[in-house]
Amino acid sequence: MRKLLIILALALTAPAGMAATPDPAVGAAAYQKACARCHRDPAKLVAQSAGARAAEDFAAWLSAYLATHHNPGPQAAADIAAWLALR
């Protein structure tokens, strides 16, 4: 249920011009393209976000993280968050 809420929150807060629903399959590819070179193990990134996940604030945590860390853009960030939320 928490994962569904995260994806829904991302969709509802999407900037204009962004697709309505984040796509985890696209997020997997976006992670490989934008993140995997340095963050080979997504499980490690997921573990780092444990506090944010416990507070059901993963989408906000990831958005803030990506805004200052090689920002792939809002759609890619939403897709990556959707994919990571499944981990």
Summary of the structure (lengths in Angstrom):
residues: 87
radius of gyration: 11.6
end to end distance: 13.7
largest distance: 31.7
contacts: 243
relative contact order: 0.24
helix: 66%
strand: 0%
